[in-house]
Amino acid sequence: MIWQLDLAILTLVAICAVAAITVRDLLGAAVLFGAYSFMLCLLWAIMGAVDVAFTEASVGAGVSTVFFIAAVFRTTRRTKD
Amino acid sequence: MDAIIEIAIAKYNYWMYISLMMIGLYAIIAKNNFVKKIIGMNILQTAIILFYISISAKRGATIPIIRHAEGHGHEAVNAMEYMNPLPHVLMLTAIVVAVATLGVALALTVRLYARFETLEEDEINDQIREAQ
């Protein structure tokens, strides 16, 4: 585990998490959540969990983002908070 | 005092796990939009995964694949050279469960939008109160 890389990506993860729940557009929130999942995938790879990393990349960053975008297109992009 | 600060800095992964968990819990409780609540639920689940993966990490260890190259096959396996693979396998299940709950939650949200024409919790509550 390289701690400089670990700390940098942890910071990016926190920024993506806060941005995903504060942005006032649901499509933007879905895309930011995909970025959050991909940062977590990089974090798992750094911490030596390669099997969790590729599951997160395919399932977390891939399928979850597709689900969110499909749901947003079937409903609405507007949000009050 | 210095020892306490040193321990607090050395465990930064756990501090980040606690803050991610609190971000997710805040989004579940305080956000008004259902999609935002679902994103918060997912952040909370991934925070738990971060905690378990942090448990399995060791300093100076490599990924949990035993070397089987030429001349490596008959050595004794030293567990200190590899990350602990048991939390990894548990968290594979957790990721799949997270996607299953996400699918169910988004399907319920789409049905709610078809019924009430909105995704905001307070507007849905108002419509239900007016209908009574």
Backbone of each chain as ProteinMPNN parsed JSONL, in Angstrom:
{"seq_chain_A": "MIWQLDLAILTLVAICAVAAITVRDLLGAAVLFGAYSFMLCLLWAIMGAVDVAFTEASVGAGVSTVFFIAAVFRTTRRTKD", "coords_chain_A": {"N_chain_A": [[0.845, -1.194, 0.0], [0.681, 2.13, -0.991], [1.088, 4.999, 0.729], [0.866, 7.729, 0.116], [-0.508, 7.836, -2.358], [-2.809, 6.521, -1.542], [-3.873, 8.356, 0.342], [-4.341, 10.587, -1.33], [-6.293, 9.587, -3.105], [-8.296, 8.905, -1.307], [-9.041, 11.482, -0.489], [-10.136, 12.419, -2.921], [-12.286, 10.648, -3.101], [-13.88, 11.458, -0.912], [-14.501, 14.074, -1.75], [-15.97, 13.549, -4.103], [-18.135, 12.157, -2.976], [-19.399, 14.108, -1.353], [-20.008, 15.985, -3.342], [-21.765, 14.509, -4.945], [-24.07, 14.29, -3.378], [-24.788, 16.935, -3.039], [-25.18, 18.325, -5.448], [-27.453, 20.054, -7.642], [-28.857, 18.587, -9.601], [-30.151, 15.746, -10.961], [-29.105, 14.041, -12.93], [-26.45, 14.908, -13.044], [-25.771, 14.187, -10.425], [-25.911, 11.416, -10.644], [-23.808, 10.866, -12.445], [-21.646, 11.864, -10.971], [-21.758, 10.063, -8.884], [-20.976, 7.772, -10.24], [-18.306, 8.473, -10.763], [-17.383, 8.536, -8.122], [-17.649, 5.785, -7.468], [-15.735, 4.751, -9.211], [-13.381, 5.909, -8.238], [-13.316, 4.604, -5.763], [-12.85, 2.037, -6.707], [-10.221, 2.278, -7.691], [-9.033, 2.704, -5.214], [-9.43, 0.23, -3.88], [-7.804, -1.362, -5.509], [-5.292, -0.27, -4.929], [-5.074, -0.96, -2.242], [-4.694, -3.655, -2.399], [-6.81, -5.404, -2.866], [-7.664, -6.948, -5.357], [-9.701, -8.486, -6.511], [-12.058, -7.43, -5.402], [-11.745, -4.923, -6.491], [-12.09, -5.226, -9.313], [-14.692, -6.169, -9.357], [-16.048, -3.982, -8.248], [-15.512, -2.088, -10.247], [-16.892, -3.111, -12.477], [-19.519, -3.66, -11.52], [-20.187, -1.682, -9.547], [-19.306, 0.875, -10.632], [-20.142, 0.55, -13.26], [-22.772, -0.925, -13.721], [-24.392, 0.226, -11.676], [-24.321, 2.984, -12.3], [-25.558, 2.941, -14.802], [-28.103, 2.052, -14.042], [-28.924, 4.249, -12.432], [-28.929, 6.346, -14.342], [-30.821, 5.401, -16.152], [-33.091, 5.377, -14.488], [-33.301, 8.122, -13.919], [-33.812, 9.151, -16.464], [-36.295, 8.014, -16.907], [-37.821, 9.292, -15.046], [-37.478, 12.318, -13.645], [-35.228, 15.138, -13.962], [-35.13, 17.173, -12.191], [-34.567, 18.587, -8.939], [-35.056, 19.619, -5.54], [-33.203, 19.85, -3.477]], "CA_chain_A": [[0.0, 0.0, 0.0], [1.437, 3.378, -1.087], [0.171, 5.815, 1.53], [0.6, 9.021, -0.531], [-1.571, 7.594, -3.335], [-3.992, 6.183, -0.752], [-4.441, 9.584, 0.92], [-4.857, 11.431, -2.417], [-7.541, 9.039, -3.646], [-9.317, 9.055, -0.249], [-9.553, 12.852, -0.583], [-11.02, 12.491, -4.086], [-13.513, 9.908, -2.771], [-14.725, 12.298, -0.058], [-15.008, 15.191, -2.554], [-17.012, 13.024, -4.996], [-19.322, 11.81, -2.187], [-20.092, 15.343, -0.968], [-20.557, 16.604, -4.547], [-22.886, 13.72, -5.46], [-25.307, 14.535, -2.634], [-25.158, 18.349, -2.968], [-25.447, 18.943, -6.751], [-28.898, 20.225, -7.794], [-29.282, 18.022, -10.883], [-30.057, 14.313, -10.673], [-28.192, 13.402, -13.878], [-25.113, 15.214, -12.535], [-25.53, 13.378, -9.231], [-25.651, 10.036, -11.078], [-22.465, 10.797, -13.033], [-20.688, 12.022, -9.875], [-21.728, 8.808, -8.144], [-20.122, 6.869, -11.015], [-16.917, 8.859, -10.5], [-17.113, 8.07, -6.751], [-17.432, 4.333, -7.503], [-14.468, 4.444, -9.878], [-12.31, 6.236, -7.288], [-13.244, 3.514, -4.8], [-12.221, 0.905, -7.391], [-8.771, 2.532, -7.634], [-8.616, 2.541, -3.818], [-9.325, -1.207, -3.592], [-6.629, -1.893, -6.207], [-4.104, 0.156, -4.189], [-5.011, -1.677, -0.978], [-4.396, -5.069, -2.609], [-8.0, -6.237, -3.043], [-7.9, -6.835, -6.798], [-10.997, -9.067, -6.885], [-13.065, -6.422, -5.07], [-11.568, -3.787, -7.404], [-12.751, -5.369, -10.621], [-16.146, -6.249, -9.166], [-16.539, -2.614, -8.072], [-15.453, -1.374, -11.529], [-17.944, -3.548, -13.393], [-20.85, -3.604, -10.913], [-20.433, -0.399, -8.898], [-19.188, 2.016, -11.534], [-20.841, 0.293, -14.526], [-24.209, -1.237, -13.676], [-25.102, 1.193, -10.831], [-24.488, 4.241, -13.033], [-26.571, 2.717, -15.836], [-29.4, 2.025, -13.343], [-29.291, 5.61, -12.033], [-29.243, 7.173, -15.503], [-32.095, 4.911, -16.678], [-34.167, 5.847, -13.604], [-33.46, 9.572, -14.067], [-34.466, 9.416, -17.743], [-37.707, 7.614, -16.832], [-38.564, 10.179, -14.145], [-37.194, 13.733, -13.892], [-33.892, 15.564, -13.527], [-35.212, 18.289, -11.245], [-34.579, 18.286, -7.503], [-35.062, 20.861, -4.756], [-32.026, 19.949, -2.608]], "C_chain_A": [[0.877, 1.24, 0.0], [0.607, 4.462, -0.416], [-0.092, 7.174, 0.911], [-0.563, 8.905, -1.51], [-2.886, 7.312, -2.628], [-4.68, 7.437, -0.229], [-5.035, 10.474, -0.162], [-6.197, 10.908, -2.918], [-8.641, 9.064, -2.591], [-9.91, 10.455, -0.267], [-10.515, 12.996, -1.753], [-12.344, 11.779, -3.82], [-14.452, 10.773, -1.937], [-15.322, 13.454, -0.852], [-16.145, 14.712, -3.451], [-18.279, 12.698, -4.215], [-20.109, 13.066, -1.828], [-20.735, 15.994, -2.189], [-21.781, 15.841, -5.03], [-24.165, 13.98, -4.687], [-25.662, 16.007, -2.559], [-25.558, 18.932, -4.313], [-26.954, 18.94, -7.012], [-29.39, 19.708, -9.141], [-29.093, 16.515, -10.757], [-29.157, 13.584, -11.656], [-26.746, 13.661, -13.472], [-24.769, 14.395, -11.31], [-25.208, 11.939, -9.619], [-24.241, 9.895, -11.629], [-21.407, 10.951, -11.946], [-20.626, 10.766, -9.023], [-20.915, 7.746, -8.89], [-18.653, 7.173, -10.8], [-16.477, 8.409, -9.113], [-16.814, 6.572, -6.744], [-16.101, 3.996, -8.16], [-13.276, 4.792, -8.99], [-12.17, 5.145, -6.231], [-12.578, 2.295, -5.415], [-10.706, 1.052, -7.404], [-8.243, 2.306, -6.223], [-8.476, 1.063, -3.459], [-8.084, -1.793, -4.261], [-5.349, -1.509, -5.475], [-3.948, -0.649, -2.913], [-4.898, -3.179, -1.166], [-5.59, -5.969, -2.783], [-8.403, -6.212, -4.515], [-9.248, -7.422, -7.198], [-12.134, -8.096, -6.575], [-12.973, -5.256, -6.046], [-12.268, -4.041, -8.722], [-14.237, -5.617, -10.499], [-16.748, -4.855, -9.011], [-16.543, -1.87, -9.409], [-16.592, -1.799, -12.436], [-19.328, -3.326, -12.808], [-21.135, -2.22, -10.331], [-20.417, 0.755, -9.868], [-19.971, 1.792, -12.816], [-22.335, 0.174, -14.348], [-24.973, -0.212, -12.837], [-25.353, 2.499, -11.572], [-25.551, 4.096, -14.116], [-27.967, 2.703, -15.213], [-29.851, 3.442, -12.997], [-29.718, 6.431, -13.24], [-30.565, 6.723, -16.121], [-33.256, 5.416, -15.828], [-34.39, 7.34, -13.768], [-34.14, 9.891, -15.392], [-35.938, 9.01, -17.714], [-38.508, 8.532, -15.926], [-38.26, 11.635, -14.479], [-35.801, 14.062, -13.392], [-33.963, 16.58, -12.413], [-35.197, 17.787, -9.807], [-34.491, 19.599, -6.748], [-33.833, 20.983, -3.872], [-30.814, 19.249, -3.221]], "O_chain_A": [[1.724, 1.402, 0.879], [-0.46, 4.819, -0.915], [-1.158, 7.744, 1.138], [-1.476, 9.731, -1.517], [-3.943, 7.788, -3.043], [-5.898, 7.579, -0.332], [-6.101, 11.057, 0.034], [-7.13, 11.682, -3.133], [-9.811, 9.227, -2.937], [-11.116, 10.626, -0.088], [-11.574, 13.61, -1.622], [-13.4, 12.24, -4.255], [-15.654, 10.831, -2.198], [-16.492, 13.792, -0.675], [-17.173, 15.382, -3.556], [-19.382, 12.926, -4.711], [-21.331, 13.101, -1.974], [-21.856, 16.497, -2.111], [-22.746, 16.457, -5.481], [-25.251, 13.903, -5.263], [-26.739, 16.336, -2.063], [-26.229, 19.964, -4.335], [-27.655, 17.987, -6.67], [-30.255, 20.33, -9.759], [-27.987, 16.055, -10.474], [-28.504, 12.61, -11.282], [-25.908, 12.762, -13.539], [-23.631, 13.954, -11.15], [-24.343, 11.307, -9.012], [-23.549, 8.923, -11.326], [-20.385, 10.264, -11.975], [-19.567, 10.428, -8.494], [-20.248, 6.92, -8.268], [-17.838, 6.26, -10.669], [-15.348, 7.955, -8.932], [-15.86, 6.127, -6.106], [-15.411, 3.073, -7.73], [-12.278, 4.072, -8.977], [-11.057, 4.792, -5.839], [-11.828, 1.591, -4.74], [-9.982, 0.087, -7.161], [-7.143, 1.783, -6.043], [-7.507, 0.678, -2.804], [-7.389, -2.619, -3.669], [-4.418, -2.31, -5.396], [-2.83, -0.991, -2.528], [-4.995, -3.921, -0.188], [-5.429, -7.188, -2.844], [-9.364, -5.54, -4.886], [-9.883, -6.92, -8.125], [-13.062, -7.946, -7.369], [-13.99, -4.66, -6.398], [-12.976, -3.164, -9.215], [-14.987, -5.315, -11.428], [-17.811, -4.565, -9.558], [-17.467, -1.104, -9.685], [-17.202, -0.96, -13.099], [-20.225, -2.856, -13.508], [-22.193, -1.645, -10.584], [-21.371, 1.53, -9.942], [-20.431, 2.763, -13.416], [-23.09, 1.053, -14.765], [-26.074, 0.19, -13.215], [-26.444, 3.063, -11.497], [-26.353, 5.005, -14.331], [-28.906, 3.268, -15.774], [-31.003, 3.808, -13.229], [-30.73, 7.13, -13.195], [-31.352, 7.557, -16.568], [-34.284, 5.834, -16.361], [-35.533, 7.796, -13.76], [-34.962, 10.806, -15.454], [-36.75, 9.603, -18.425], [-39.735, 8.564, -16.009], [-38.735, 12.141, -15.496], [-35.254, 13.378, -12.526], [-32.96, 16.831, -11.746], [-35.732, 16.724, -9.492], [-33.927, 20.575, -7.243], [-33.438, 22.099, -3.534], [-29.739, 19.236, -2.621]]}, "seq_chain_B": "MDAIIEIAIAKYNYWMYISLMMIGLYAIIAKNNFVKKIIGMNILQTAIILFYISISAKRGATIPIIRHAEGHGHEAVNAMEYMNPLPHVLMLTAIVVAVATLGVALALTVRLYARFETLEEDEINDQIREAQ", "coords_chain_B": {"N_chain_B": [[0.391, 12.432, 24.862], [1.456, 12.954, 22.3], [1.645, 10.356, 21.408], [-1.033, 9.633, 21.147], [-1.871, 11.364, 19.096], [-0.256, 10.402, 17.076], [-1.282, 7.806, 16.716], [-3.876, 8.492, 15.864], [-3.333, 9.726, 13.409], [-2.138, 7.635, 12.045], [-4.243, 5.909, 11.604], [-5.755, 6.816, 9.385], [-7.389, 5.799, 7.369], [-9.553, 4.697, 8.738], [-10.713, 6.942, 9.9], [-11.586, 8.205, 7.581], [-13.419, 6.322, 6.728], [-15.355, 6.569, 8.74], [-16.194, 9.224, 8.283], [-17.246, 9.051, 5.658], [-19.366, 7.312, 6.144], [-20.947, 8.921, 7.784], [-21.572, 10.97, 5.987], [-23.192, 9.526, 4.183], [-25.276, 8.73, 5.907], [-26.308, 11.222, 6.639], [-27.312, 12.029, 4.134], [-29.324, 10.136, 3.746], [-31.088, 10.755, 5.845], [-31.582, 13.589, 5.817], [-31.936, 14.548, 3.202], [-34.354, 15.458, 0.698], [-35.112, 14.432, -1.715], [-35.807, 11.396, -3.46], [-33.94, 10.005, -5.075], [-31.554, 11.138, -4.233], [-31.537, 10.192, -1.609], [-31.168, 7.474, -2.135], [-28.632, 7.485, -3.279], [-27.217, 8.269, -1.007], [-27.625, 5.988, 0.579], [-26.121, 4.126, -0.859], [-23.558, 5.223, -0.576], [-23.182, 4.846, 2.152], [-23.122, 2.047, 2.254], [-20.782, 1.491, 0.748], [-18.962, 2.658, 2.44], [-18.859, 0.862, 4.575], [-17.674, -1.255, 3.212], [-15.172, -0.122, 2.721], [-14.165, -0.054, 5.337], [-13.866, -2.831, 5.902], [-12.006, -3.631, 3.928], [-9.858, -2.092, 4.715], [-9.2, -3.36, 7.102], [-8.018, -5.696, 6.115], [-5.644, -4.93, 4.926], [-2.06, -4.957, 4.888], [1.166, -3.771, 5.96], [3.795, -3.819, 3.632], [2.951, -6.147, 2.417], [1.777, -8.3, -0.288], [-0.538, -8.809, -3.089], [-3.164, -11.276, -2.581], [-2.214, -13.793, -4.02], [-0.82, -16.859, -4.521], [2.52, -17.568, -5.374], [3.304, -19.471, -8.249], [5.315, -19.885, -10.028], [8.197, -21.125, -11.93], [10.362, -22.857, -9.804], [9.199, -21.772, -7.556], [7.231, -23.326, -6.538], [7.441, -25.121, -4.377], [7.881, -23.869, -1.986], [7.338, -22.94, 1.457], [4.272, -21.396, 2.451], [4.136, -18.149, 3.569], [2.137, -16.392, 5.664], [2.352, -13.719, 6.341], [3.291, -12.403, 4.13], [1.214, -11.883, 2.425], [-1.843, -10.095, 1.701], [-4.783, -10.262, 3.787], [-7.142, -12.435, 2.586], [-9.783, -13.018, 3.354], [-11.665, -10.903, 4.302], [-11.912, -9.644, 1.784], [-13.361, -11.502, 0.234], [-15.751, -11.612, 1.653], [-16.642, -9.002, 1.16], [-17.082, -9.0, -1.568], [-19.568, -10.272, -1.758], [-21.035, -8.302, -0.424], [-20.955, -6.156, -2.241], [-22.487, -7.135, -4.369], [-24.971, -7.454, -3.102], [-25.45, -4.764, -2.547], [-25.919, -3.741, -5.127], [-28.251, -5.134, -5.747], [-30.112, -4.126, -3.823], [-30.064, -1.492, -4.685], [-31.262, -1.7, -7.226], [-33.89, -2.538, -6.558], [-34.728, -0.336, -5.001], [-34.606, 1.774, -6.874], [-36.509, 0.887, -8.717], [-38.844, 1.042, -7.147], [-38.834, 3.812, -6.816], [-39.311, 4.707, -9.442], [-41.9, 3.71, -9.81], [-43.239, 5.218, -7.854], [-42.969, 7.752, -8.995], [-44.518, 7.444, -11.281], [-47.008, 7.282, -10.111], [-47.336, 9.622, -8.478], [-46.167, 11.795, -9.807], [-43.903, 13.176, -8.913], [-40.673, 13.41, -7.263], [-40.114, 14.266, -4.775], [-40.085, 13.968, -1.245], [-41.707, 15.424, 0.6], [-43.701, 16.558, -1.015], [-45.031, 14.28, -1.92], [-46.016, 13.353, 0.516], [-47.79, 15.472, 1.1], [-49.662, 15.137, -0.99], [-50.727, 12.639, -0.331], [-51.905, 13.292, 2.101], [-53.85, 15.133, 1.291], [-55.499, 13.454, -0.187], [-56.735, 11.95, 1.705]], "CA_chain_B": [[-0.393, 13.195, 23.882], [2.012, 12.707, 20.969], [1.321, 8.983, 21.004], [-2.436, 9.611, 20.711], [-1.93, 12.009, 17.78], [0.369, 9.485, 16.112], [-2.245, 6.741, 16.423], [-4.982, 9.062, 15.096], [-2.907, 9.949, 12.027], [-1.83, 6.363, 11.41], [-5.481, 5.198, 11.252], [-6.575, 7.757, 8.612], [-8.403, 5.071, 6.616], [-10.743, 4.503, 9.56], [-11.391, 8.246, 10.003], [-12.304, 8.457, 6.332], [-14.591, 5.426, 6.716], [-16.395, 7.141, 9.599], [-16.801, 10.419, 7.674], [-18.097, 8.633, 4.528], [-20.584, 6.744, 6.705], [-21.793, 10.011, 8.259], [-22.111, 11.638, 4.796], [-24.291, 8.717, 3.676], [-26.396, 8.773, 6.857], [-26.914, 12.549, 6.494], [-28.099, 12.082, 2.902], [-30.539, 9.333, 3.926], [-32.038, 11.367, 6.775], [-31.906, 14.997, 5.62], [-32.289, 14.919, 1.829], [-35.782, 15.359, 0.432], [-35.329, 13.74, -2.99], [-35.6, 9.959, -3.251], [-32.701, 9.541, -5.717], [-30.473, 11.542, -3.327], [-31.531, 9.245, -0.488], [-30.599, 6.192, -2.587], [-27.184, 7.7, -3.391], [-26.702, 8.22, 0.362], [-27.597, 4.587, 1.024], [-24.988, 3.466, -1.502], [-22.319, 5.726, 0.036], [-23.052, 4.169, 3.45], [-22.705, 0.658, 2.035], [-19.383, 1.446, 0.347], [-18.134, 2.988, 3.611], [-18.637, -0.404, 5.29], [-16.698, -2.034, 2.438], [-13.86, 0.489, 2.977], [-13.722, -0.505, 6.664], [-13.402, -4.218, 5.873], [-10.784, -3.732, 3.126], [-8.781, -1.523, 5.536], [-8.769, -4.395, 8.049], [-7.211, -6.749, 5.5], [-4.387, -4.425, 4.379], [-0.869, -5.061, 5.747], [2.321, -3.054, 5.426], [4.798, -4.689, 3.046], [2.377, -7.388, 1.883], [1.38, -8.224, -1.678], [-1.907, -9.279, -3.309], [-3.254, -12.677, -2.122], [-2.085, -14.829, -5.046], [0.392, -17.604, -4.206], [3.385, -17.7, -6.556], [3.48, -20.832, -8.737], [6.246, -19.879, -11.154], [9.269, -22.123, -11.873], [11.207, -22.678, -8.638], [8.466, -21.216, -6.424], [6.1, -24.181, -6.202], [7.586, -25.977, -3.205], [8.207, -23.104, -0.79], [6.266, -22.801, 2.445], [3.533, -20.145, 2.302], [4.208, -17.301, 4.754], [0.912, -15.579, 5.616], [2.638, -12.299, 6.497], [3.632, -11.794, 2.836], [0.017, -11.666, 1.62], [-2.998, -9.468, 2.354], [-5.772, -11.235, 4.257], [-8.192, -12.465, 1.544], [-11.131, -13.327, 3.849], [-12.565, -9.747, 4.164], [-12.174, -9.375, 0.366], [-14.417, -12.385, -0.256], [-17.005, -11.157, 2.269], [-17.091, -7.751, 0.562], [-17.646, -9.298, -2.896], [-21.0, -10.483, -1.528], [-21.664, -7.032, -0.05], [-21.131, -5.329, -3.444], [-23.611, -7.67, -5.14], [-26.185, -7.116, -2.358], [-25.673, -3.327, -2.719], [-26.546, -3.507, -6.429], [-29.621, -5.652, -5.701], [-30.947, -3.159, -3.116], [-30.179, -0.301, -5.534], [-32.253, -1.967, -8.261], [-35.235, -2.534, -5.96], [-35.061, 1.022, -4.579], [-34.88, 2.611, -8.046], [-37.777, 0.451, -9.287], [-39.895, 1.648, -6.318], [-38.873, 5.25, -7.101], [-39.97, 4.901, -10.741], [-43.339, 3.489, -9.607], [-43.757, 6.385, -7.126], [-43.087, 8.883, -9.92], [-45.663, 7.193, -12.156], [-48.243, 7.483, -9.336], [-47.454, 10.952, -7.858], [-45.587, 12.826, -10.673], [-42.832, 13.921, -8.246], [-39.727, 12.582, -6.519], [-39.833, 14.884, -3.474], [-40.822, 13.254, -0.195], [-42.741, 16.235, 1.248], [-44.835, 16.715, -1.933], [-45.794, 13.028, -1.902], [-46.755, 13.339, 1.781], [-48.924, 16.395, 0.961], [-50.69, 14.54, -1.865], [-51.403, 11.566, 0.405], [-52.746, 13.921, 3.119], [-55.026, 15.702, 0.625], [-56.387, 12.395, -0.671], [-57.48, 11.324, 2.81]], "C_chain_B": [[0.118, 12.925, 22.468], [1.663, 11.321, 20.473], [-0.107, 8.899, 20.481], [-2.571, 10.214, 19.321], [-1.345, 11.087, 16.712], [-0.589, 8.361, 15.724], [-3.377, 7.272, 15.546], [-4.596, 9.286, 13.653], [-2.673, 8.619, 11.315], [-3.082, 5.636, 10.963], [-6.361, 6.033, 10.332], [-7.642, 7.06, 7.788], [-9.691, 4.929, 7.415], [-11.48, 5.818, 9.771], [-12.182, 8.524, 8.752], [-13.527, 7.559, 6.217], [-15.714, 6.0, 7.572], [-17.026, 8.356, 8.922], [-17.672, 10.051, 6.478], [-19.424, 8.081, 5.039], [-21.526, 7.856, 7.17], [-22.366, 10.801, 7.085], [-23.32, 10.868, 4.262], [-25.509, 8.78, 4.581], [-27.106, 10.116, 6.785], [-27.805, 12.603, 5.265], [-29.385, 11.275, 3.054], [-31.562, 10.098, 4.761], [-32.504, 12.73, 6.274], [-32.335, 15.343, 4.204], [-33.756, 14.624, 1.564], [-36.089, 14.53, -0.811], [-34.994, 12.264, -2.839], [-34.31, 9.453, -3.893], [-31.491, 9.934, -4.869], [-30.381, 10.608, -2.133], [-30.892, 7.924, -0.897], [-29.088, 6.311, -2.766], [-26.547, 7.668, -2.002], [-26.61, 6.808, 0.898], [-26.401, 3.855, 0.423], [-23.665, 3.93, -0.914], [-22.095, 5.054, 1.379], [-22.572, 2.734, 3.265], [-21.238, 0.577, 1.628], [-18.445, 1.846, 1.487], [-17.848, 1.728, 4.429], [-17.593, -1.24, 4.558], [-15.295, -1.478, 2.661], [-13.303, 0.048, 4.319], [-13.147, -1.925, 6.584], [-12.116, -4.374, 5.07], [-9.601, -3.15, 3.896], [-8.287, -2.519, 6.568], [-7.77, -5.334, 7.401], [-5.856, -6.257, 5.017], [-3.25, -4.589, 5.386], [0.256, -4.268, 5.114], [3.321, -4.065, 4.886], [4.276, -5.993, 2.496], [1.977, -7.186, 0.424], [-0.023, -8.797, -1.844], [-1.997, -10.781, -3.023], [-3.298, -13.688, -3.259], [-0.769, -15.544, -4.783], [1.201, -17.814, -5.482], [3.513, -19.172, -6.947], [4.424, -20.869, -9.927], [7.321, -20.965, -10.954], [10.146, -21.845, -10.657], [10.5, -22.074, -7.447], [7.459, -22.2, -5.857], [6.231, -24.902, -4.877], [7.989, -25.215, -1.954], [7.034, -23.11, 0.176], [5.596, -21.444, 2.26], [3.599, -19.383, 3.616], [3.054, -16.299, 4.704], [1.199, -14.094, 5.744], [2.966, -11.613, 5.168], [2.407, -11.442, 2.01], [-1.031, -10.904, 2.426], [-3.986, -10.557, 2.77], [-6.945, -11.3, 3.261], [-9.598, -12.689, 2.077], [-12.074, -12.12, 3.812], [-12.871, -9.402, 2.71], [-13.356, -10.198, -0.121], [-15.765, -12.0, 0.35], [-17.541, -9.925, 1.549], [-17.543, -7.924, -0.882], [-19.146, -9.515, -2.767], [-21.701, -9.162, -1.23], [-21.897, -6.149, -1.269], [-22.338, -5.81, -4.235], [-24.938, -7.344, -4.444], [-26.506, -5.633, -2.525], [-26.354, -3.05, -4.05], [-27.975, -4.02, -6.433], [-30.551, -4.669, -4.988], [-31.124, -1.883, -3.934], [-31.241, -0.504, -6.601], [-33.664, -1.93, -7.724], [-35.654, -1.117, -5.608], [-35.388, 1.906, -5.775], [-36.18, 2.199, -8.713], [-38.95, 1.036, -8.504], [-40.011, 3.14, -6.599], [-39.583, 5.532, -8.415], [-41.476, 4.695, -10.601], [-43.969, 4.675, -8.872], [-43.918, 7.574, -8.061], [-44.276, 8.686, -10.849], [-46.976, 7.486, -11.429], [-48.417, 8.938, -8.935], [-46.854, 12.079, -8.689], [-44.535, 13.671, -9.976], [-41.917, 12.947, -7.52], [-39.448, 13.125, -5.129], [-40.706, 14.247, -2.403], [-41.955, 14.093, 0.381], [-43.952, 16.43, 0.329], [-45.694, 15.455, -1.975], [-46.613, 12.932, -0.618], [-47.969, 14.262, 1.717], [-50.035, 15.783, 0.134], [-51.448, 13.441, -1.134], [-52.352, 12.168, 1.44], [-54.012, 14.524, 2.506], [-56.014, 14.62, 0.205], [-57.221, 11.801, 0.454], [-58.724, 12.129, 3.185]], "O_chain_B": [[-0.668, 12.696, 21.549], [1.416, 11.115, 19.285], [-0.381, 8.196, 19.507], [-3.276, 9.677, 18.466], [-1.861, 10.997, 15.597], [-0.696, 8.006, 14.55], [-3.799, 6.606, 14.601], [-5.409, 9.072, 12.753], [-2.97, 8.485, 10.128], [-3.02, 4.825, 10.039], [-7.585, 5.988, 10.457], [-8.693, 7.643, 7.524], [-10.787, 5.025, 6.862], [-12.71, 5.842, 9.819], [-13.309, 9.016, 8.818], [-14.554, 7.969, 5.677], [-16.883, 5.934, 7.193], [-18.245, 8.522, 8.967], [-18.726, 10.657, 6.28], [-20.478, 8.339, 4.457], [-22.74, 7.768, 6.986], [-23.507, 11.259, 7.151], [-24.344, 11.464, 3.928], [-26.64, 8.871, 4.104], [-28.333, 10.181, 6.856], [-28.91, 13.144, 5.315], [-30.43, 11.682, 2.546], [-32.752, 10.102, 4.445], [-33.702, 13.01, 6.3], [-33.033, 16.338, 4.008], [-34.33, 13.684, 2.114], [-37.186, 13.99, -0.95], [-34.02, 11.909, -2.175], [-33.648, 8.576, -3.338], [-30.52, 9.182, -4.781], [-29.285, 10.265, -1.69], [-30.162, 7.316, -0.114], [-28.344, 5.382, -2.455], [-25.464, 7.108, -1.829], [-25.65, 6.456, 1.583], [-25.745, 3.064, 1.1], [-22.742, 3.129, -0.764], [-20.961, 4.721, 1.725], [-21.723, 2.255, 4.017], [-20.516, -0.302, 2.099], [-17.284, 1.438, 1.515], [-16.735, 1.542, 4.919], [-16.732, -1.858, 5.185], [-14.335, -2.239, 2.779], [-12.103, -0.199, 4.44], [-12.076, -2.196, 7.126], [-11.232, -5.141, 5.452], [-8.476, -3.632, 3.766], [-7.099, -2.541, 6.888], [-6.79, -5.733, 8.03], [-4.986, -7.076, 4.721], [-3.44, -4.387, 6.586], [0.307, -4.105, 3.895], [3.664, -5.037, 5.56], [5.063, -6.87, 2.14], [1.853, -6.055, -0.045], [-0.639, -9.223, -0.867], [-1.01, -11.495, -3.201], [-4.308, -14.367, -3.445], [0.291, -14.918, -4.814], [0.661, -18.183, -6.525], [3.792, -20.023, -6.102], [4.347, -21.781, -10.75], [7.341, -21.639, -9.924], [10.627, -20.725, -10.488], [11.129, -21.873, -6.408], [6.884, -21.945, -4.799], [5.213, -25.271, -4.291], [8.395, -25.824, -0.963], [5.882, -23.265, -0.229], [6.263, -20.456, 1.951], [3.176, -19.89, 4.655], [2.999, -15.455, 3.809], [0.39, -13.275, 5.309], [2.926, -10.386, 5.079], [2.534, -10.766, 0.989], [-1.114, -11.032, 3.647], [-4.02, -11.637, 2.179], [-7.668, -10.316, 3.109], [-10.55, -12.561, 1.307], [-13.199, -12.267, 3.335], [-13.964, -8.92, 2.413], [-14.245, -9.682, -0.798], [-16.793, -12.047, -0.325], [-18.748, -9.803, 1.344], [-18.304, -7.099, -1.388], [-19.918, -9.001, -3.577], [-22.809, -8.916, -1.707], [-22.915, -5.46, -1.344], [-23.128, -4.999, -4.72], [-25.917, -6.998, -5.106], [-27.674, -5.26, -2.632], [-27.264, -2.223, -4.118], [-28.84, -3.408, -7.059], [-31.651, -4.399, -5.471], [-32.184, -1.258, -3.898], [-32.036, 0.397, -6.865], [-34.552, -1.357, -8.355], [-36.789, -0.721, -5.873], [-36.329, 2.699, -5.721], [-36.899, 3.055, -9.229], [-39.936, 1.476, -9.096], [-41.111, 3.69, -6.624], [-40.365, 6.478, -8.509], [-42.254, 5.43, -11.21], [-45.077, 5.098, -9.2], [-44.885, 8.327, -7.947], [-44.973, 9.648, -11.174], [-47.952, 7.894, -12.059], [-49.526, 9.464, -9.032], [-47.013, 13.24, -8.314], [-44.287, 14.797, -10.408], [-42.305, 11.823, -7.2], [-38.659, 12.55, -4.378], [-41.897, 14.012, -2.608], [-43.042, 13.573, 0.631], [-45.089, 16.465, 0.8], [-46.92, 15.531, -2.054], [-47.761, 12.49, -0.642], [-49.044, 13.913, 2.203], [-51.209, 15.882, 0.49], [-52.663, 13.313, -1.287], [-53.451, 11.657, 1.654], [-55.094, 14.452, 3.088], [-57.225, 14.836, 0.235], [-58.279, 11.222, 0.211], [-59.459, 11.742, 4.093]]}, "name": "protein", "num_of_chains": 2, "seq": "MIWQLDLAILTLVAICAVAAITVRDLLGAAVLFGAYSFMLCLLWAIMGAVDVAFTEASVGAGVSTVFFIAAVFRTTRRTKDMDAIIEIAIAKYNYWMYISLMMIGLYAIIAKNNFVKKIIGMNILQTAIILFYISISAKRGATIPIIRHAEGHGHEAVNAMEYMNPLPHVLMLTAIVVAVATLGVALALTVRLYARFETLEEDEINDQIREAQ"}
